[in-house]
């Protein structure tokens, strides 16, 4: 299983999220965005952990 952490969950982040979701053996596990609430609403995935700091996401999800 390949674990993905998105950097940015705006319009293009959602496009990337949807693309990753369609690939077998790939799972989006985290996303970092300065606007966490907007990112949560946009991705709408309770299994994704959201961060407002990329470095923190990489530290915690590695």
C-alpha positions as CSV (number, residue, x, y, z in Angstrom):
1,X,0.0,0.0,0.0
2,X,1.3,3.4,-1.0
3,X,0.4,6.1,1.5
4,X,-0.1,9.6,0.1
5,X,0.1,12.9,2.0
6,X,-1.3,15.8,0.0
7,X,0.3,19.3,0.2
8,X,-2.6,21.6,-0.5
9,X,-6.2,20.6,-0.6
10,X,-7.7,23.4,-2.8
11,X,-9.0,22.8,-6.2
12,X,-6.0,21.0,-7.6
13,X,-5.5,19.1,-4.3
14,X,-9.0,17.7,-4.8
15,X,-8.2,16.8,-8.4
16,X,-5.1,14.9,-7.1
17,X,-7.1,13.4,-4.3
18,X,-9.7,12.0,-6.7
19,X,-6.9,10.7,-9.0
20,X,-5.1,8.9,-6.1
21,X,-8.4,7.4,-4.9
22,X,-8.9,5.7,-8.3
23,X,-5.5,3.9,-8.1
24,X,-5.4,0.4,-6.5
25,X,-3.1,0.0,-3.5
26,X,-2.9,3.8,-3.0
27,X,-4.4,5.5,0.0
28,X,-4.5,9.2,0.8
29,X,-3.8,9.3,4.5
30,X,-3.1,12.9,5.2
31,X,-3.4,16.4,3.8
32,X,-1.7,19.7,4.8
33,X,-3.4,23.0,4.0
34,X,-3.4,26.4,5.7
35,X,-7.2,26.3,5.8
36,X,-7.9,23.0,7.5
37,X,-11.7,23.4,7.6
38,X,-11.9,24.1,3.9
39,X,-9.7,21.1,3.2
40,X,-11.9,18.9,5.3
41,X,-15.0,20.1,3.5
42,X,-13.4,19.8,0.1
43,X,-12.0,16.3,0.5
44,X,-14.9,15.0,2.7
45,X,-13.0,11.9,3.8
46,X,-13.0,11.0,7.6
47,X,-10.0,8.7,7.1
48,X,-7.7,11.6,6.1
49,X,-5.8,13.3,8.8
50,X,-5.5,17.1,8.3
51,X,-2.6,19.3,9.2
52,X,-2.0,23.0,8.8
53,X,1.8,22.4,8.6
54,X,3.6,20.3,6.0
55,X,6.5,19.5,8.2
56,X,4.2,18.3,11.0
57,X,2.3,16.1,8.6
58,X,5.5,14.5,7.4
59,X,6.8,14.0,10.9
60,X,3.5,12.5,12.2
61,X,2.6,10.4,9.1
62,X,6.1,9.0,8.3
